[in-house]
Amino acid sequence: MSDKDFGLHTEADEAATYFENDIKGKTVLITGCSLGGLGFEAARVVSKHHAELVIVAGRKQESLDDAIEKIKAETPSANLRPLLLDLASLESVRHAAAEVNAYPEAIDVLINNAGIMASPYYTTKDGFESQLGTNHIGPFLFTNLILPKILASKTGAPRIVNVSSVGHILSAIRYDDPCFEDGKTYHKWLAYGQSKTANVLFARALSNRYKSQGLTAFSLHPGVIRTNLSRNVKREEFSEPMKDYDGISIDFSSEYHKTIPEGTATHIVAAFDQNIASETGSYLADCQLAMDRVKRYAKDDAEAEKLWELSEKLVGQKFQ
């Protein structure tokens, strides 16, 4: 880690100021960049701290326009480019990836930030349970389709960051039934947990497969934050302890609720701290490496490979 004493209350701007030399001149692609969310805050601070180009990705053009306008108001020199990307549609993912692959620039940093949480049961356009589809399958396909563009990073040290959650402790990957019997046995928190475990394992798999080509990959827990991500969650849902995958009661009600700037600080550390490169494949929380907070099934390399194979099967395409 850096020698800076970052932690629970560190804000994204503070982290970006510290890592400004590592941000400067880079092309950064961030998914889920609508106002009021962590992706927007990440885009705002890396633009402010002299990224060469920030590609803001999201589902709605008007939301991207609003985000760009707000960032430009603060940093008029910011170089921003919108990218329409609906992770719940493999067709949209393929279209967006083709657009990125046509850019003249390579991608130095990809932050897979977009996601949904604890949604009622529905399926994506391709028939996947929504949380697995949006939080993992879409990002899995998008990342792999643009991977040559990432590996071509002019820095020689490309990085991918997957925004996961402490929620990964709620479920391992349900290989035999990832979509909950087409909703018949659906449990929104187990589905969320599965998708967040997938984010951790996907970062490990990317690291294992491509570190010999200079790629580093990390996953992270941003903290408990009230954003539009939690629109399907009532506060009282956290008032009683939940049970994790091992049947241990977890009391989320006492968790400190971070602000959006505090919640985005770990994004910045994971994306730009060069001192953690040797720990590629790891998970961060509160701006620090936090592998002791990862469930055993989410740090198992055999599980990471198994998920990769399942994901290839679901998207109907193999990747090297």
N, C-alpha and C positions, 0 to 999 in steps of 0.2 A: 504494500500500500504506500501511498504518498506519506511524507512525514507530517502532513497537515492533520490536525486533530479534528477530523470531520465526524459527525455523528447524527443523532436523532433530530436535532434542531437545525442542522446545516441547511441553507437554502440554495436553490439552483444557481442563483446569481453569484453567490460566494464561491461555489465550486467552479463555475465557469470562469470567474476572475482568476482563480488559482491555476486553472488548466488552459488559460487563454492561448499560450504558445502552442499547445497541442490541438486546439480548435482552429486556430488561424490557418486559413488557406485550404481547409478541407471541404469536401462535398459530402453533405450529410442528408440522408433520407429518413424521414420520421413519419410513421403511420399514425393515424388518429389525431389529427391536428386541429380539431374544432375548439373554439373559444371555451374557456372554463375547464379544460382538461390538462392532463400532464403532458401530452404530446405538444400542445400549443406552447406551454411554458418552456419545454425543451427547445422548441424551434425559436422562441423569442430570445432565450439567453444565448444560444449558439450564434444566432444572427448578430446579436449585440456584441459578441466577443469575436467577431471577424471570421466566421466561417466564410469560405469563398462562395458557396452555393448551398442553400437549404431547400430541399424538395419537401414540400408539405403535402402529405397524402391523406385523402379522406373520401367519404362516400358522396358528399354533396358539394357541387361547385360553389354555391353561395356561401357555405360554411368556410371553404378554403379562401374565397375572396375576402370574407370578413377577417379571417386570421391574418392574411397577408397585409390588409389595410391597417390592422392594429399594430402589427410588428413594424411596418414602414413608418407609422406615426412616431414610434420611439426611435427607430434606427433607419433613417431615410436611405442610407447607403446599402441596406440589406439587399442581397440578391436572392430572391425567392421564386420558386417555381411550383405551381400547383400540379397535383397528380390525382386524377379521379381513380379511386380504388375501393371497391366493395369486396371485402374479404369473405363475405357470405355468398359470393358468386364466383365460381372458378372461371367462368367466361370473362368476367370483369378483371380478375387477377391476371389472366393470360394477356388481356388487352393492355393493362397497365404495365406489365412486365415487358411487353414488346415496345411500349413507349419509352421505358427506361433504357432498354437495350439499344435504342436508336439515338440516345443522347450522345453528344460528343465527349462528355466527361465520364470518367470512371467514378464509382461510388467508394468513398473512403470509410464511411460509417453508416450502417443501417440500424435504426432503432425500431424494432417491432413492438410498438406501443399500443396500437388499437386493440380493443377487446370489448366484450360484454360480460356481465356478471349476474348470476342467479336469475336468469330470465325464465319466464314460464315456458313450457315445452312448445317448441315449434321447430321446423326444419329449414335448413338453408335451401337455396334454389336447386342444389344438387342432392338434396335428400339427407344431409347429415344433421344430427342433433345440433342445434344452433350454437351452443357454446364451444363444442369441440370443433365445429366447422369454422366458426369465426375466429376463435382464439388460437387454433392450431393448424387445421387443414389449409385454410387460406394462406396464412403466413408461411407454412411449409412450402407450398407451391410457389408463392411469390419469391421467397428467398432463394429457392433453388433455381428458378428461371433467370434471376438476375445475378446469380453467383459469379459467373465469368466477369461481369462488370465490377463486382466487388473485389474479386481476386486481382483485377487489373489496377487496383488502387495505386496511385503514383507515390504514395508514402511507403509502399512495400509492407505495410502493417495494417491491412484492412481489419475492421472489427464489426461484429454483429452482436446486438444486445436484444434479448427477449425479456419483455416485462411480464414477469410471473406474479406470484403472490404467496403469502403465508398460507393462503387457501389450498395450496398443493397438498397440505397435510390431511385433507379430507378424503382424498381418493387416489389410489394408484390407477394405472391405465387398465381399463376393462377390455382386454383384448378380445374376449369371446362375445362381448355385448357392449360395444362402445356407445351405441345409440339407445340403450335402455329399452330393449324390446319395442322399438319404434314408439317410445313414449309410454308404454304400458306400466313400466316400473320406474318412471322418471322421478328423480329427486334433484331439484335445482342446485343444491349445494354440492352434492356428489358430482354432478356434471361439471360444475365450476371447478371443483378440485381436480378432476381428471384433466381438464383443459390446461390448468396451471401446472400440473405435473408434466404435461406434454411440453410446455414451454421450457422447463428446466432440462428435460431429457433432450430436446431438440438442440439446445445450446451445447450440450455435452457431445452429441453426435456430430455436429458441425465442427467442433474443436478437434475431436478424434480423427475425423476424416481429412481435414484441411489445414491442420496446424503446420504440416510440413511445407505448405505453400504460403505460410506467413499469416494465416487467418487466426484471429483470436475471437472467442465467442463467450458471452456471459449471460446469465439470467439474474433477475433481481426481484425483491419484494420492495415496492415503493413505500409501504406503510399503509395504515388505515386512514383513508382520506374521503371526505364527502365531495364527490364530483358527480357529474351526470351519469357516471358509470353505475352508481348505486340507486338509480331511479326505480328499480324493481325490488328494493330492499327497504323494509320498515325497520326503524331503529330498534323496536322491541324484539326483533329477531335475534339481536345480539345480547338480549338481557338474560337469556338462559344459556348455560354452557352447551356447546356442540360437542359431539364426539368425533375424534379424528379417526383415521383409517385403522388404528390399532385399538380403538375403543377407549382411548384416554379422553377425558373431558377437557375441553379447551374453553376458557372464559375470555371471549373477545370484548366483553363489556368494559373491562378495565383498560383496554388498549388506548394509548394516547392517539388522539385524532390529529394527524398532521395537516398543515396548510398545503395548498398546491405547490408553492415554492419549496417547502420542506420535502414534499413527496417526490419532487422531480430531481432533487439533488443527487440521488443514487443513480438516476439515468446518466447524469453528467460524469460521475466518477466511473461508472461501468464503461462508458463510451470513450473516455479520453485519458484515464490514468494509465500511463505507460508502465508504471511500476508493478501493475498486476498482470502484465502480459504472460508471465511465466505460470500464472495460475489459471490459464485459459480453461474454460469449461466449468468454472466455479459460479457460485450464487452469492449475491451481495444483499445486504440489508443495512439500513442506516449508514450508508456510504462506506461500509466495511465488508470485507470477505466474511461470509457467514455460513460456511459449509456445515457447521455444527447444528444449524437450524433446518437442514434439509433431511427429509425422510429417506430412509435407506433405498427405497425403490426409485427415488428420483435422482440418485447419484450412482446408479448401477449402469455400467457401460453396456452390459448385455441387454438391459431394458431399453437403453437408448437406441441400440441397433434394432431391436424388435419393433420399437415404435416407428423407426424409419421405414422398415419394411411394410408395416401396416399402412403408414401414410402414403407410401408409393402405390400400394394397392388401391387405396381409396381415391387418389387423384388419377389413377390410371396411367402413371408415367414413372419410369425408373430414372434415378440420378446416380452418377458415379460417386 
